[in-house]
Amino acid sequence: MSMGSTVSRLPMTGAGWRWEHTYAALPAVLYSEVEPEPGPRPELRWLNRQLAVELGLDPEVLAGAAAVFAGSAVPTGARPIAQAYSGHQYGHFTTLGDGRALLLGEHRGPDGSLRDVQWKGAGRTPYSRRGDGRAALGPMLRECVLGEAMHALGIPTTRGLAVATTGLPVWRETELTGAVLTRIAASHIRVGTFEQAVREADPGVLRSLLLHTLERHFPERRGEPEPAAALLDAVVEKQARLIAAWMRVGFVHGVMNTDNLALSGETIDYGPCAFLEVYHPEAVFSSIDHHGRYAYGRQPAIALWNLTRLAETLLRELAPGEAQAVERAKAILETFGPRFEAALLKGMRAKLGLLTAEGDDPALIEGLLNWMRERRADYTNTFAFLAAGRIPAAGGVPPEDDAFRAWEAAWKQRLARQPQSEAETAALRRANCPAVIPRNQRVEAALAAAAAGDLRPFETLIEVVRRPYDHEAATIEDQQPDPRGGADYRTFCGT
């Protein structure tokens, strides 16, 4: 199916693209072929040269391909499709699909891995419903800076390869500059993809998707006798590690619907997300999450809820009888909690420089978090202080008080009981406590400048968030908390 007029094909000789189309080999009910809707004045605004090199692509050739990155020309070898999926949004099931995204195909990188190449904002698709299929410049740049920050923090994530403007305005509450993001991902297979497949009358659709996902993301488990159990178990493990990583750095995703849980274990969709400044487990930054469903402290429980929806789609593949299948699913889902707790404890121990394990470590960690909550301490700066041995110049760490000194004494006694040297424990802390994160007010300032035509603050911010563990390079501006405390900061989905 084509939603727009046929656009030109561009050879891009020398770019280095190595296209494959494994997802398009799945049953056709899982996608629709779509032509993008080109804009009149494509202009490349930002190119992720670092990522291009990692993908084995030539940045100089890419820099001359504004038409491709604006969705006005399709690179030769690509095959644009919009993926069909459903999802539970804020707990309610709905039929969705790529309403403003097109998968061009998969690129085979120098390491042999396949990576999805997707346009976001290139026009309407059969799944757009009443939407325009477009995207605005600010949210697309936001996705790039958050993706680069997460990648540098060592957390699996999608990443932006390029952002180009189209010459078409988009209307949200006001007129905005239209843009297209070229996003790179391990894949865009979601829990919602399986929710869509299980609704098809042909059971072969779900089976095909199941085997494809195992082959794509978990090839080491593809030969197991119970493929559905193998997939569910592997995804549970990936998600336990991912959510623990989010919690470790204070990341709040903000819209953990089932269509935003990627089976690859990558962070996907940087709409209403933010990093904690003042520590509080109930922190919410999404403008539409009125009841705190996706609050910072609820993310592990929501991940398990989403995984349970995945398990429900796999019941007929898990066992021949419903009761047996449910028990099989429950046994796997029950491993999420211990896996998450183990991953989070390991990460928090590292933040405190603990190279050994003691039974009281969880209480020691909780003691610090409770102090931070009571004193409204900045989450990142507090750990940076413990890592570097000095209060960040930007502040955000309350003056030492009796409660902190008591905790600090217990922590130092704990450090003294492990055989490793102080230099070793200090190195561990510095490697796990970021000195900088994408500070909310700085992200907004960079995006406002970009909307006004000045990309320099955005480019500077990208370079800052790419070195989160460089404590010596961090400046006051890099570490400055929101003077208002960040409690009223709100983010939006950009649709």
C-alpha positions in Angstrom: 0.0 0.0 0.0 1.3 3.5 -0.8 0.2 6.5 1.1 2.2 9.1 -0.9 3.4 9.7 -4.4 6.4 7.7 -5.6 9.6 9.3 -4.6 13.0 9.0 -6.3 15.6 6.4 -5.6 19.1 7.6 -4.8 22.1 5.3 -5.4 24.3 6.9 -2.6 27.4 5.2 -4.2 30.1 4.8 -1.6 27.9 5.3 1.4 28.5 1.8 2.6 24.9 0.6 3.0 24.5 -3.2 3.1 20.7 -3.6 3.0 18.8 -6.7 4.1 15.0 -7.1 4.7 14.5 -10.0 7.1 11.4 -8.4 8.8 9.8 -7.9 5.4 10.1 -11.6 4.9 7.5 -12.2 7.7 3.8 -12.5 6.9 2.5 -9.4 5.2 -0.1 -8.8 7.9 2.7 -7.5 10.1 3.5 -4.5 7.9 2.4 -2.3 4.9 4.6 -1.1 2.1 4.5 2.7 2.1 6.1 5.5 0.1 7.2 8.5 2.1 5.6 11.9 1.6 8.4 14.2 0.5 8.9 17.7 1.7 9.8 20.6 -0.6 13.1 21.8 1.0 15.2 19.0 2.6 18.0 20.2 4.8 20.3 18.1 6.9 20.5 19.6 10.4 22.6 17.1 12.3 24.6 14.0 11.3 25.9 11.5 13.9 29.3 11.0 12.3 30.4 8.8 15.2 27.6 6.4 14.7 28.0 6.5 11.0 31.6 5.3 11.4 30.5 2.5 13.8 28.0 1.3 11.2 30.7 1.2 8.5 29.2 4.1 6.6 31.0 7.1 5.0 30.0 10.3 6.9 31.1 12.5 3.9 28.7 10.7 1.5 25.9 10.8 4.1 26.5 14.5 4.6 25.5 15.1 1.0 22.2 13.1 1.3 19.8 15.6 2.8 17.0 14.4 0.5 17.4 10.9 1.9 17.4 11.9 5.6 14.4 14.2 5.0 12.4 11.3 3.5 12.4 12.9 0.0 14.4 10.2 -1.6 14.8 6.5 -0.9 18.3 5.1 -0.9 18.7 2.3 -3.5 18.3 -1.0 -1.8 15.9 0.2 0.9 12.3 -0.9 1.0 10.1 1.4 3.2 7.5 -0.4 5.3 5.3 0.6 8.2 5.2 -2.0 10.9 1.8 -3.2 12.4 1.5 -3.6 16.1 -0.9 -3.2 18.9 -0.3 -2.1 22.5 -1.5 -1.4 26.0 -1.3 2.3 26.5 -1.7 3.3 30.2 -3.2 -0.2 30.7 -5.7 0.0 27.9 -5.4 -2.1 24.8 -5.5 -0.4 21.4 -4.5 -1.2 17.8 -1.6 1.0 16.7 1.2 0.6 14.2 3.8 2.9 12.8 1.7 6.0 12.3 4.7 8.2 11.4 7.6 5.8 11.0 8.9 3.8 8.1 11.4 1.0 8.4 13.8 1.2 5.4 15.3 -2.2 6.1 18.2 -3.5 8.1 21.9 -2.6 7.6 24.6 -5.2 8.1 27.4 -3.6 10.0 31.1 -4.3 10.1 30.6 -6.5 13.2 28.1 -8.6 11.3 25.1 -7.4 13.3 21.8 -6.3 11.7 20.5 -2.8 12.7 17.1 -1.4 11.7 17.2 1.9 9.8 14.0 3.8 10.4 12.6 7.2 9.4 10.4 8.9 11.9 8.3 11.7 10.6 8.2 11.0 6.9 4.5 11.1 6.4 1.3 9.2 6.8 0.9 5.4 6.9 -2.1 3.1 7.0 -1.7 3.3 10.8 -1.7 7.1 11.2 -5.4 7.2 12.1 -6.1 11.0 12.2 -2.4 11.9 12.5 -0.3 13.7 9.9 2.6 11.3 10.1 5.0 14.1 10.7 7.5 15.0 13.4 8.8 18.3 14.7 12.5 19.3 14.9 12.7 19.7 18.7 11.4 16.2 19.7 13.6 14.6 17.0 16.7 16.3 18.3 15.7 15.5 21.8 15.7 11.8 20.9 19.2 12.1 19.6 20.7 13.8 22.6 19.0 11.3 25.0 20.1 8.3 22.9 23.7 9.5 22.8 23.6 10.1 26.6 22.2 6.6 27.3 24.7 5.0 24.9 27.6 6.8 26.7 26.2 5.7 30.0 26.5 2.1 28.8 22.8 1.5 28.6 21.3 -0.3 25.5 19.5 2.2 23.4 18.3 3.2 20.0 20.3 6.1 18.5 19.8 8.9 16.0 21.9 8.8 12.8 20.6 12.1 11.4 17.9 14.8 11.6 16.8 16.7 8.6 14.1 19.3 8.1 11.6 18.9 5.3 10.5 22.4 4.5 6.9 21.5 5.7 5.5 23.0 8.9 3.8 20.7 11.4 1.0 21.8 13.7 0.8 20.8 17.3 -0.3 23.6 19.7 1.6 26.0 17.4 3.3 25.8 14.1 6.6 23.9 14.3 9.5 23.0 12.0 8.9 19.7 10.3 11.7 17.2 10.5 12.6 13.5 10.0 14.8 11.4 12.4 16.7 8.5 11.0 16.8 6.1 13.9 19.1 3.1 14.3 17.9 0.2 16.5 18.7 -3.5 17.1 15.1 -3.9 15.9 11.7 -2.4 16.4 10.0 -5.6 17.5 8.0 -4.8 20.5 5.6 -6.5 23.0 3.0 -4.8 20.9 4.2 -6.6 17.8 3.3 -9.9 19.5 0.0 -8.5 20.7 -0.8 -7.8 17.1 0.4 -11.2 15.8 -1.6 -13.2 18.3 -4.8 -11.6 17.1 -4.4 -13.0 13.6 -6.5 -16.0 12.7 -3.5 -17.8 11.2 -1.3 -19.2 14.1 1.6 -19.3 11.7 1.9 -15.5 11.9 2.8 -15.6 15.6 5.0 -18.6 15.1 6.9 -16.9 12.3 7.4 -13.8 14.5 8.6 -15.9 17.4 11.2 -17.7 15.4 12.3 -14.6 13.6 12.8 -12.8 17.0 14.8 -15.7 18.4 17.0 -15.7 15.3 17.5 -11.9 15.3 18.2 -11.3 19.0 18.9 -14.6 20.7 20.6 -16.8 18.2 22.3 -18.7 21.0 18.8 -20.0 22.1 17.2 -20.7 18.7 17.8 -24.5 18.8 16.1 -25.0 22.2 13.2 -27.5 22.2 10.8 -24.9 23.6 11.3 -21.7 21.5 8.5 -19.7 23.2 9.8 -20.4 26.7 13.3 -19.6 25.4 12.2 -16.3 24.0 10.2 -15.3 27.1 13.1 -16.2 29.4 15.6 -14.3 27.3 13.4 -11.2 27.1 12.8 -11.2 30.9 16.5 -11.3 31.5 17.1 -8.4 29.0 14.4 -6.3 30.6 15.5 -7.0 34.1 19.0 -5.7 33.3 17.7 -2.7 31.3 15.3 -1.4 34.0 18.0 -1.9 36.6 20.3 0.2 34.5 17.7 2.9 34.2 17.2 3.0 38.0 21.0 3.1 38.5 21.3 6.4 36.7 18.0 7.9 37.7 16.3 7.7 34.3 12.5 8.0 34.0 11.2 6.6 30.7 7.7 8.2 31.2 5.7 6.2 28.7 6.2 2.5 29.3 3.4 1.2 27.2 3.7 -2.3 25.7 4.5 -0.8 22.3 7.5 0.9 23.8 9.1 -2.3 25.3 11.5 -3.6 22.7 12.3 -7.3 22.8 15.9 -6.5 22.0 16.4 -5.0 25.4 17.1 -1.5 24.1 15.6 1.7 25.4 13.2 3.0 22.8 11.1 6.2 22.4 12.5 9.3 24.1 9.3 11.3 24.4 8.2 12.2 27.9 11.4 11.0 29.6 13.8 12.8 31.9 16.6 12.1 34.4 16.0 12.6 38.1 17.5 15.7 39.6 16.0 15.9 43.2 15.7 12.2 44.2 12.2 11.0 44.7 10.8 7.5 43.8 7.5 9.0 42.8 9.0 11.4 40.3 6.9 11.8 37.1 7.8 14.1 34.2 5.2 13.1 31.6 2.5 15.7 30.9 -0.1 13.0 30.5 0.8 10.6 33.3 -1.6 12.1 35.8 -1.7 9.2 38.2 2.0 8.3 38.2 1.6 4.9 36.5 5.1 5.3 35.0 6.8 7.0 37.9 10.5 6.4 38.5 10.0 3.9 41.3 7.2 2.0 39.5 9.3 1.2 36.5 10.2 -2.4 37.6 6.6 -3.3 38.4 5.4 -1.9 35.0 8.1 -3.8 33.2 6.8 -7.0 34.7 3.3 -6.0 33.8 4.3 -5.5 30.2 6.2 -8.8 30.2 3.1 -10.5 31.5 1.3 -9.2 28.4 4.0 -10.7 26.2 3.6 -14.0 28.1 -0.1 -14.0 27.3 0.6 -13.8 23.6 2.8 -16.9 23.8 0.5 -19.1 25.8 -0.5 -21.4 22.9 3.2 -21.8 22.0 4.3 -22.5 25.6 2.2 -25.7 26.2 -0.7 -27.6 24.7 -3.1 -26.9 27.5 -4.0 -23.5 28.9 -3.4 -24.4 32.6 0.0 -25.9 31.8 0.9 -22.9 29.6 -0.1 -20.4 32.4 2.1 -22.2 34.9 5.0 -22.3 32.5 4.6 -18.5 31.9 4.3 -17.8 35.6 7.5 -19.7 36.4 9.4 -17.6 33.9 7.9 -14.3 34.9 8.7 -15.0 38.6 12.4 -14.8 37.7 12.1 -11.1 36.8 12.1 -9.9 40.4 15.3 -11.7 41.5 17.0 -10.9 38.2 16.2 -7.2 38.5 17.1 -7.0 42.2 20.5 -8.8 41.5 21.3 -6.4 38.6 20.3 -3.3 40.5 22.2 -4.4 43.6 25.3 -5.0 41.5 25.0 -1.6 39.9 24.5 0.2 43.2 27.3 -1.6 44.9 29.5 -0.4 42.0 28.4 3.2 42.6 29.5 2.9 46.2 32.8 1.2 45.2 31.9 -2.1 46.8 33.8 -4.9 45.1 32.7 -7.6 47.5 29.2 -8.6 48.8 27.8 -8.4 52.3 24.3 -9.1 53.5 23.8 -5.6 54.9 24.7 -3.8 51.6 21.0 -3.3 50.5 20.3 -1.5 53.8 23.4 0.7 53.3 22.2 1.6 49.9 18.7 2.3 51.1 20.0 4.4 53.9 21.7 6.8 51.4 18.6 6.9 49.2 16.4 7.7 52.2 18.7 10.5 53.2 18.7 11.9 49.7 14.9 11.9 49.6 14.6 13.6 53.0 17.1 16.3 52.1 15.9 16.7 48.5 19.4 16.0 47.3 20.4 15.9 43.6 20.7 12.2 42.6 23.5 12.4 40.1 25.5 15.0 42.0 25.3 13.1 45.3 26.9 10.0 43.7 29.4 12.2 41.8 30.4 13.7 45.2 31.0 10.2 46.6 32.8 9.1 43.5 35.2 12.1 43.2 35.5 12.9 46.9 34.4 16.5 46.4 31.1 18.3 46.2 30.4 19.3 42.6 30.9 22.9 41.9 27.3 23.3 40.8 26.0 22.1 44.1 22.8 20.1 44.5 24.3 18.2 47.5 23.1 19.4 50.9 25.7 20.3 53.5 26.8 17.4 55.6 24.6 16.8 58.7 24.5 14.3 61.5 22.4 11.8 59.4 24.8 11.9 56.5 27.9 11.7 58.7 26.4 8.5 60.4 25.8 7.0 57.0 29.2 8.0 55.7 30.9 6.4 58.7 29.1 3.1 58.1 30.0 3.3 54.4 33.7 3.9 55.1 33.7 1.0 57.6 32.2 -1.2 54.9 34.9 -0.1 52.4 37.6 -0.9 54.9 36.4 -4.5 55.2 37.1 -5.4 51.6 40.6 -6.4 50.6 40.8 -4.1 47.5 42.7 -0.8 47.7 41.1 2.6 48.0 42.4 3.3 44.5 40.5 0.3 43.1 37.3 1.2 44.9 37.6 4.8 43.8 38.1 3.8 40.2 35.0 1.6 40.4 32.9 4.5 41.8 34.1 6.9 39.1 33.3 4.4 36.3 29.7 4.0 37.6 28.7 7.4 38.9 28.2 9.8 36.0 29.4 13.3 36.6 26.9 14.6 34.0 23.5 13.7 32.6 21.3 15.5 30.1 20.1 18.1 32.6 16.4 18.9 31.9 16.7 22.7 31.7 19.9 22.4 29.5 18.1 20.1 27.1 15.2 22.5 26.7 17.6 25.4 26.2 19.4 23.6 23.4 16.2 22.6 21.7 14.8 26.1 21.9 18.0 27.5 20.3 17.8 24.8 17.6 14.2 25.8 16.9 15.5 29.4 16.4 18.1 28.2 14.0 21.2 27.9 16.3 22.4 24.3 16.5 25.5 25.1 18.5 24.1 24.6 22.0 22.7 21.2 20.9 26.0 20.1 19.4 27.8 21.2 22.6 25.4 19.3 24.7 25.9 16.2 22.6 29.6 16.3 23.2 29.0 16.8 27.0 26.7 13.8 27.4 29.1 11.6 25.4 31.6 11.8 28.3 29.5 11.2 31.4 32.2 9.6 33.5 34.8 12.2 32.9 34.7 13.9 36.3 37.6 16.3 35.5 35.9 17.7 32.4 32.6 18.4 34.0 31.8 22.1 34.4 29.4 24.0 36.6 27.1 24.4 33.7 27.2 20.6 33.0 26.3 19.7 36.6 23.9 22.6 37.5 20.6 21.4 38.9 17.4 23.0 38.0 17.2 25.9 40.6 13.4 25.1 41.0 14.2 21.5 41.9 12.7 20.1 38.8 9.4 19.1 40.4 7.3 21.0 37.8 9.3 19.9 34.8 7.1 18.4 32.1 7.8 16.5 28.9 5.6 15.6 26.0 5.4 12.8 23.5 5.8 15.0 20.4 3.0 13.5 18.4 
